[in-house]
């Protein structure tokens, strides 16, 4: 295979509490204009291998490659895109949202190839793209067909420029538990269709597994079990087919969204065997000192390069599937009567990026049990900000109900389960929960989850350190006030104490 597989992918996920290191003022917001400089800083300062350029539901600068190559010519002459560093577009899914920006994104990829050729770069800078919410093989083929048709049109109508390649390698992004579990079936069909349709074989597959939206939809335990089963299934598929598979995981700093922070690298590598590319989102990069972030990235890269799939046997897989189903049901039963209480906190949540606001016109919204949900970062940060880590919702009571065999199998494949819950329970605020219970008795379900955790693991819920005690006090303040601006200010303060916004 004539390329290296990038191990560390920077992304534009807006989960940072603090100001990015490359900015020289106190505003943590990163405008679409500054994202090009951000990408360069991630390559040059942090040594990220890859950077995701997101066209899904947000504004994206179409001049990204032109500006990177023009402003940083000498750097990219030594580290060319498409060979040493990678820029990977996350395209809009036209089956889920309006496709206004899809043609612009694909045209941008072709113009970037033209510009690189004019500068006498040897490599095509952009040749892969991510399709979010992939549901079937036909969608992947359709995206490649659209790119090929557009390239053909450009080559025929604009003959005085560099002839473009008509190939686009798609990276399917599987978000739900079901789609992740069934990923090998979709991939097998895609491989067969690809050979028949294009008359050439696929050399390898990069496959993206979501961590945030799956947790939002069905809860933390369901999500992490789903990720583990998906990695196992991908490993088995790769072995059976003889086709190299390189999984990517979209995970944030908080445990609920995957648990990849500079101080959690060892834990992360242990929990996701077989992974080859990890996303370092904004909180990873900007909420810790650079002298911690850079060695953590180097350690993460080495660990991913040496990571091997752990194939789960069929008997254990069946048990894990049953546990995942139980945890999802308990999560929904616990969360549904609480959603209305959280709307005011969702509305007060601070912004970090330029996003399309016209949900339902340009973008789409998350829907859980008929409730319109915010993005996973907002959901996660809002619950932490009311003193209730979302990892706890529906978890304790289900774990307590598991048989000894079930719990043993879960612990076998989730070795850090106790440490993870001990970590998040330090951000539980007993006083905030008392206030919430006064307004809605359904919060007692969360209290039962916390009590069950204490019984199971011997974990005393509540703050320990000075920062955690301050966090708990601020959470109590937040649930006791009505002023939106003060709520936003409190959310900002708490996010800095815990080293992530959401």
N, C-alpha and C positions, 0 to 999 in steps of 0.2 A: 504494500500500500504506500503510495507516494505522498504521504503527508504525516504530520504528527497529530495526535489527538490532544486537544487542549484540556488541561485538568482544572483550571481555575477560571471561572467565568464571572466577570463583573456584570451587574445588572442595574437597572434604574428603579428597582423597587423602592418606594418612598418610606422606608422604615427607620430612618436615622433620627435620633433625638438632637444631636449636636451639629454644629457647622462643619461642613466638609473641610478637610485640611488645606485644600487648594483655594479656598475663598478667604478674602481679607476683610470681611466685615461680619457682623453678628447674626446675619440672617441665614438660617439653615435651608431655606427654599432654594432649589436648583431649577432655574428657568430652562426652557428648551434651548435657548441660545447658548447657555453655559454647558450643556451636556456634551458638546464636542470637546471642549477643554477638559471636562471630567473624564471622558474616555481616554484622552491622551495621558492624563495624570495617572489613570489606573494602569495603563501600559508601562509608562516610564518610571513612575515612582514605586508602585506596588508590584510591578512585574506580573500583572494578570496576563494570562495567555489569550483570553478571549473577552469580548465585550458584547453584550446583547443590546441591539438597537431596536427599541420597542415601537412598533407602528400600531399596536392593538389598543384602542381606546385612549390614545394620548397623542399629543402633538409631537412630530418627529421632524428633524431638520434633514431635508433631502440633499443638502450639499455636504453631508458628513465626510465622505471620502475626499472630495475636492479640497475641503478646508483642512483636513488632517494632513494630506500630502503637501498642500501649499505652505502651511504654517510650520510643519515639522518634517520637512523634506529629508534632512540628513538622518533623523531618527528612523524614519520608515525606509530609507534606503538600506539601513543596516538591519532593520526588523520589518520586512515587508508584510503587509496584510495578505493573507491567503497562504503564507508560508511559515512565518515565525510568530506573527500575531494574527488574531482572527476577529473580524467584526461580523456578527451574525444577526440578521434581521428576524424579529418576531413579527410575522405578518398578521393582518386581521383575518379572522375566520369569517368568510363571506356567507357561511351557512348559519352564523350566529349573530352577526352585526352587519350594518351597511358597509359595503366595500369601497367607500370613497377613496381610501388611501392605498388600496392594493395595487392599482395600476401605477401610481406614483412610486411606490416602493420598488416594484419590479423594474420600472424605467430607471430609477436611481441605481439599481444594481448594474444595469447595462451601461449607463453613462459613467459609472465608476470604472468599469472595465476599459472604456474609451480613454478616460483621463489617465489611468495607469499606463496604458499603451503609449500615449503621447509623452509621458515622462520616462519612457523606456524601462518601466518596471517589467520584470519577467513574469510576474504572477497575476492572475485574475484575482482581484482583492475580495470579491464577494461571490460565493458559490453555494452556500447553504442557507436555508431559511427554516424557521420554526413555525409549525402550524398549531396554534393553541386549540384546545378542545377537539382534538382529532377523534372522530367516531368510527371511521371505516377507511379501508384502503382506497376506495374510489375518490375520496377527497384528496388524498395525496397525489394520485395520478392526475386529477383535474388541475391541481395547482401547477404541476410540472407542465401539463399541456398548455395552460394559459401563458406560462413563461415562454415556452417554446414558440407559441403563436406570435407573441409580442416581439420576440427576438427576430423571427422570420420577417415580420412586417417592417421592423426597423432596418434590417439588413437590405431588404428590397427597395424601400422608399428613401433611405438615406445612405447612398452608396459612397459618399465621400468621407466616411468615418470608418473606424476600425470595425470589422465584422464581429458581431457578438456571438459568444457561445450560446447555444439554445438549451443547455443543461442546467437544471437547478436541483440540488440534492435536498430533499425535504427531511426535516426532523420532526416526527410526530410528537406532540405534547399530549400526554394522557393525564387527565385531571381527576376524574371520578374513580372511586374504588373499583367499580365494575370495568371501566375502560382499561385501567391499569392491569387488572387481573386477566383480562382477555387480550392484552396487547400482543402476545405471541400469535394468536389466531389472526389478528389484523395484519401483523407483520408478514406472516406466511403468505397470506393472500396478496399483500402488496408486492412481495418478492416475485411471486408467480405472474401477477399482472404486469409488473414492470418488464420482465423478460419478454413476455408476449407483445406488449404494447410498444416498447422502444427497441426491441431487438438487441438488447445488451444486458449483461448481468449486473447486479448490485454487488459492489466489492465489500461493503460494510454498512452497518446501520448505527446511527446515533439516535437514541430514544430518550425523550424527556419525560420525567415523572414529576408531577406537581406535588407539593407538600402542603401548601397553604389552603387552597380552595377545597381540597378534600377534607381537611380538618374543619373548615368552616361548615361544610355541608353535613358531615356525619360524625364530627367529634375527633378529639385527639387520638384516642386509642384505635379507633377504626382506621384513621389515616396512617398511623405508623405501622400497623399490621399490614395495611394495603401496600405500603411502600416495600416492606420486607418480602411479601409474597410476590410482588411484581418483579423485584430484583431476582428472586429465585427462579421465577418462570422465564425471565429473559436469559438467565444463565443456562437453563435447560434447553431453551430454544436455540441458543448459540451453539451449544454442544451438539445437538441433534442435526442442525442444519449445516454446520461447518462454517457459518457466516459470523464474522466478528461483530459483536454487539457492544456498544460503548454507552452505557446509561449516563444520563445527566439527571441531577436532582435539583429541583427549585425549592430551596429551603432558606428560611430566615434565621435570625439570631435567637429568637425565643423558642423554647422547647415545642410549643404548640405548632409552630411553623417549621419544625425540623430540627432546630437546635444547633445551628452552625455559627459559632462566635469564636473569636481568637482564643478564648480560654476553654473552649469545648471541643477542640479539634480531635483529641484522642477519643473522646466519647463518640463523636460523630463518625469517625472511621470505623469504630467497633460496631456501631449500630446499622451501618449501611454497606455491607460487604458486596463487592462487585462493581461498586460505583466508580466511574472514570472521570466525570466532570461534576464539580460542585459549584453552586452559585454563591459568590460572596456579595451579599446585598448591601445596601447603603449603611445599615447599622454596623455590620461587620467592619466596614472600611472607615467609618467616621466617628464611631462612638467609643473607640479605644485609641490609646496613643500609638503613633506610627511605629515606635520601637517594639510594640507588641504585635501589631498587625502584620508587618513585613515578615518576621520569622514564622508567624502562624501560617501565612500563605505558603512559604517554602515547605513547612512541615506537612501541610495539607496536600501539596502537589506530590511530594514523595510518597505519602501514604496512599493516595489514589492510584499512583502508578503501580504500586505493589498490591493493590486490593484484588481479592479473588472472590468469585461468586460462592455463596453458601446455599447449596440446593436443599430445600426443605422437602423431606420425604412426604409421601402422599397421606399417610396417617396423621402426621403433625399438621399438614396443610388443612386437612378437614377440620381439625380441632380449632385452628386459628381462624378459619372462616366462620365457624360457629361463634367464636368469641367476638369477632368483628361485627357480626350481625347483632349480637346482644348489646354491645357497647353503643352501636348506632341508635338502636331503639331507645336505650336509656338516655342518651344525649338529647334526642328530640323531645322525649317526654319531659325532661328537666328544663330544657331551654325555651320551648315554645311559650310558656306563660310568663317568661321573663323579658321577651324581646321588646315589648312596648315600654318597659321601664328604661331600656337602654337607648331609645331613639334620641333623647335629648343629649346624651353623651356622644352618640354618633354625629349629631349635628354640630357639636362643639369641637370636633376633632380637627387639629391643625393640618394644613396642606404642605406638601414638600415638592410637588411636581405639577407641571401643566397637564391637566387631564381634561378630556372631553366631559362636559357636564350634562349633555343632552341624552341621558339614559333613555333608551327606547327609540331614539331617533338615529343617533350615530352609533352609540354603544349598546350595552346590554346590562342587565342587573342580575345579581345572584338571587336565587329564590329558594328559600328553605321552608317547607311546609306552608307555602302560601304567603310567607312574609318576605318583603323586599329587603334584602340584606345588603349591608355595605361591603366594600372590599375587605379581604381577609385581614389586612393590616389595621384598618380602622376597627374592625370587630375585635381583634386581639387586644389592641391598645386600649379600647374602651373598657373591656372587662378588667384588664390589669388596673385601669385607672379608678374603678370602683372597688378595688381590693379583692377581686375574685378572679384569680388566674383561670383562663378558659380551659386549661388542661384538666381541671377538677370536675367540670360539669358532666355529671352522669358516670364518672369514672369509679369513684370509691365504692358505691353500692354494687356495681356490677363485679368489680374485682372481688369483693367480699362474698359474692354469690357463686363464684367459680369453684368447681371441684378441685381437689388437690392435684389431680392429673392435669386439668385444664391450666391451672395456675403454673404448674411446673413446666408445661410446654411453652406457655407464654414467656416465662422468665428465661427459658432456654434460648429463645430467639430475641428477647429484649432484655439483655443482661443489666442494663442501666436503669431499669424501671424504678427501683427504689430511689436511686440517686436523683433521677429526674424529678420525681414528685417531691422529694425533700427540697430540691432546689426551688421549684415554683411555689411551694407552700410558704416560703419565707415572705412572699408578697401578698399573702392573705391578710386582710384587715378585719379582725373580729368586730371592731366597733362599726365599721362601714356596713358589715352584714346585718348588724342589729338595726341600723337605720333602714336598710332596704327591706328587711322583714316587717317593719312597722307599716310600710306602704303596700306590701304584697307578700302574703304568707307563702307563696310558691318558692321563695328563696330558702325556705326550710329544707328543700330538697338538696340544695348545695351544701347546707350545714350537715346533712346526713352523709353526703359524700366525703366531707372533710373528717367527720368522726370515724367513718369506715377506714380512711387512710391511716388514721392514728392506730386503730385496732390492728390493721394488717401489717404496717411497717414500723410502728412505734415512732411515728413522726409527729411532733408537736407543731401544729400549724401556727404560723404567725411570724412576725419579724424578729430578727436576731441582731443584725448589725445596726449601726447608727443610721446609715442610709435607708435600710429597710424599715426602721421605726418611723423615720420621717415620711417615707412613702406611705405607710399605713395611716399616718395622721392626715396626710393630704387627701387620701382616698375618702376618709370620713368627712373631711371638709367638702369634697366634691359632691358627695351624695346628699349633702345637707343644704346646698344652695341652688338657686334657680338662674342666676346671672350667666348668660352664655359666654361672655368675654372672660369672666373669672374662671369658669369651667375650663376654657381653652388654656388659660395661664397655668392652672393646676395640672392639666394633662402634660403640658410642656415641662413643668418642674419634675413631675414623677418620671417622665420618660428618660430624663438625664440621670436620675438616680438608679434606674435599672438598666441603662445602656441600650435601650431600643425604644422606638416610638410605638411599634406594634408588630 
